[in-house]
Amino acid sequence: MEVEHVPGRYERRPAVRSRQLATGTLACPTCDAPVLPDPGGNSPADLIACGYCRRIGPVRDFLSLAEPTRPTRVAVRLRLAVPA
């Protein structure tokens, strides 16, 4: 089967590799209430809010890598875009 090339139209999808670096907990730094991440994931600079005390801040402020991890466990991943 031959693939037809349509001039001027293409889709570029860079390959993405990820590696888990750590397991942590997302909890409010003010009241220590668990905070749920977005279903698609968050980057450290994304804003997140506490549902209990309404504190708003970047995800990195809510992330704790200390042991023991508490109920809102998250996987900390590093994603590298691989050039095509």
C-alpha positions as CSV (number, residue, x, y, z in Angstrom):
1,M,0.0,0.0,0.0
2,E,1.4,3.3,-1.0
3,V,1.1,6.4,1.2
4,E,0.1,9.6,-0.6
5,H,2.0,12.8,0.4
6,V,-0.1,15.9,0.6
7,P,2.1,19.0,0.0
8,G,2.1,21.6,2.8
9,R,0.5,19.4,5.4
10,Y,2.3,17.4,8.0
11,E,2.1,16.5,11.7
12,R,5.1,16.5,13.9
13,R,5.1,14.4,17.0
14,P,8.3,14.5,19.0
15,A,9.1,11.4,20.9
16,V,8.9,11.8,24.7
17,R,10.8,9.7,27.2
18,S,10.1,9.9,30.9
19,R,11.7,8.5,34.0
20,Q,10.4,8.4,37.5
21,L,12.7,10.3,39.9
22,A,10.8,10.0,43.2
23,T,7.5,9.5,44.9
24,G,6.1,12.4,46.9
25,T,3.0,13.8,48.5
26,L,0.9,16.8,47.4
27,A,-0.3,18.6,50.5
28,C,-1.0,22.3,51.4
29,P,2.1,23.9,53.1
30,T,-0.2,26.0,55.3
31,C,-2.8,23.5,56.6
32,D,-1.3,20.1,55.5
33,A,-4.6,19.1,53.7
34,P,-4.1,16.7,50.8
35,V,-4.3,18.4,47.3
36,L,-5.3,16.6,44.2
37,P,-3.2,17.0,41.0
38,D,-4.7,17.5,37.6
39,P,-5.5,14.3,35.8
40,G,-3.0,15.0,33.0
41,G,-0.2,16.0,35.5
42,N,1.3,19.2,36.5
43,S,4.7,20.9,36.1
44,P,6.4,22.4,39.1
45,A,5.5,26.0,38.0
46,D,1.8,25.3,37.5
47,L,-0.6,26.9,40.0
48,I,-2.6,24.7,42.3
49,A,-5.0,25.5,45.1
50,C,-5.9,24.0,48.5
51,G,-9.6,23.1,48.7
52,Y,-9.6,23.6,52.4
53,C,-7.8,26.9,53.2
54,R,-7.8,28.2,49.6
55,R,-4.1,28.8,49.5
56,I,-2.8,29.2,45.9
57,G,0.7,28.6,44.8
58,P,3.0,26.7,42.4
59,V,3.0,22.9,42.6
60,R,6.6,22.9,43.9
61,D,5.4,24.6,47.1
62,F,2.8,21.8,47.7
63,L,5.2,18.9,46.9
64,S,6.9,17.1,49.7
65,L,9.5,14.3,49.0
66,A,9.9,13.5,52.7
67,E,9.2,10.0,54.1
68,P,6.7,8.7,54.9
69,T,4.5,9.7,52.0
70,R,0.9,10.4,52.9
71,P,-2.3,9.4,51.1
72,T,-2.0,11.8,48.1
73,R,1.0,10.1,46.6
74,V,2.4,11.4,43.3
75,A,5.1,10.2,41.0
76,V,7.7,12.8,40.2
77,R,8.8,12.3,36.6
78,L,11.3,13.9,34.3
79,R,10.2,14.1,30.7
80,L,12.7,14.7,28.0
81,A,11.6,15.5,24.4
82,V,13.7,13.5,22.0
83,P,14.4,15.3,18.7
84,A,12.9,13.7,15.7
